Amino acid sequence: MIEIKNIVKEFEKLDENKKKIKIKADNDISFEVKEGEVVGLLGPNGAGKTTLLRIIAGIMKPNKGSITIDDKNYKKNELEIKKMISFLSGNTKLYKELSPMELMQMCADFYKVDKKEASNRIDDIVKRFSMQKFKNQRIETLSTGQTQRVGIARCLVHNPKYYIFDEATSGLDIISSKVILDFIKEEKKNGKGIIYSTHYMEEAENICDRVILLNKGRVIATGTPKQILKETNTDNLRDAFFALIGDDKNE
C-alpha cells in the first residue's frame, strides 16, 4: 500500500514588489492507495497534482509529511521502492534514436532484471501491445499512438507493483487514450495499485475506484465518484468540482 501522510511542498516566488514569498503547491495532503484499485487525483492545472506525484515517485522531497510504500520510506529504501513503482507522464520523453526493443532492454538492465526473464517479458509486452511491426524501428519514426504504446511498454519491463500516471492521456487522440485506459483497467485486474492524475473528469468517472479532488494545493473532497456526486447533488464530477469550490473559481 502507498501511504501519503500530511504532505506539504513549498516553493519560493517573487511577488509584484519582487519580494520573495513562499507558496504551498501541496498543503497537508493525505490519502492511501491499495493494491488492486485505481485512485484518481483530479483538479485543474496548478492544483498541485504533478508536484505531489513527483514526491510520491521520489523525484522531489516534501517540506513536511511522509511517503511510505509497503511500509518502506525513501530515506532508507529508495532503490527498493523505485523498483516497485513506474511513472508515466504525458511529458515523458523517450530516446528517439533507440528502437522500442533497445529501450525496453535498457530499462531491464537499469532495474537489473534477470536476462532470461527480461527476454521473456519483453516478448510478452511486444505481443500484448501489437508492436511486432515496429519493434525495431527508431522511436522518432513512430506515430503518436505507437510512441504511446512504447511509453507504456517501458513501464512494464521491471513488473512494477504500483503505477503513477500524470496526465498520461493529455493531448492524445481518442484511440491512443483508449490504449492507456484499457491498460489501466487490465493492470487493476492484475492487482496493481494505480494513481491516475487527470483534469479530464469524465475519464476518472470511468476508471477510478476513488477520487481525490484538489484545488490550490488542498484536498477538497475524497471518496468514490458516486459518493461525491451524492454529497454535492450533481450528475458528474465536473459539476461536483465547481459546486465544491463555489466562489473560489473566480479568484
Secondary structure, DSSP 8 states (H G I E B T S, - for coil): -EEEEEEEEEEEEE-TTS-EEEEEEEEEEEEEE-TT-EEEEE--TTSSHHHHHHHHTTSS--SEEEEEETTEEHHHHHHHHHHHEEEEETT----TTS-HHHHHHHHHHHTT--HHHHHHHHHHHHHHTT-TTTTTS-GGGS-HHHHHHHHHHHHHTT--SEEEEESTTTT--HHHHHHHHHHHHHHHHTT-EEEEEES-HHHHHHH-SEEEEEETTEEEEEE-HHHHHHHHT-SSHHHHHHHHHGGGGG-
